[in-house]
């Protein structure tokens, strides 16, 4: 089963070695047929062997989604996959420094201090993707593995992606006035915000936003090189030495509405502490819904993944809402 799920993962990643994508998909289908001990899948065969088949799909999807999440949020989110029943608690380092006392000669004591770290609990929720007939069509040769798994995995990661940036945007109200700015773009305001973040965290910062949001950041006298960069990518590559990093826009599922606000930028420290925490609990689950059969005998299949998202509003980062 591990070998079979690995083949499924390789097909998804387009890294099938000597196989072409088409031949790898055929090989995968043939392996499923071997498990079932038949040359053709019908309803009775599917019912008899669905446990083994679902286990392979669950293992493959768990691996694929985990790697995708780590890749998508590599810079500004911490991703964990914990065992069923684990309740992850993140320790949030206190960014403040100790106060240094000045005392007279012969005085060897000062008021003692302790900087308490914070903690963050992540609330877990079940997220479900429900499809019908897709897997049966794959086994019958009318749909390939790449199309089915890619659509399920992408649907799930897109939902998490949009939820993360929605949570960040809504975290504005929890930031102090030092780190939350609103208004038309102003060079001085952004410079000051960057300096506050870098000073408090003792590390460099970067500016994050969608292409449209980063395009709203201007400089009074851009160099020819900066003008060329702006012309090629729609925004300057840096703002007075602070790198600008694009976050990809997304659509709300099933619509042409942008899911991420195009008029805010984030100033995030480049250190190890990431402001977003994402947790997946346990493995992916695939179940069928016998009661969901329609008049054409198609079957509903449900993909379930338990996960949680949290934003560290108590950490040091900044937001500039541009109007």
Beta strands, then each sheet from edge to edge (+ up, - down):
strand 1: 77-82
strand 2: 89-92
strand 3: 118-121
strand 4: 124-132
strand 5: 180-183
strand 6: 205-209
strand 7: 238-239
strand 8: 242-246
strand 9: 264-269
strand 10: 276-289
strand 11: 300-311
strand 12: 317-322
sheet 1: 1+ 10+ 11- 4+
sheet 2: 2+ 3-
sheet 3: 5+ 12+ 9- 6+ 8+ 7-
end
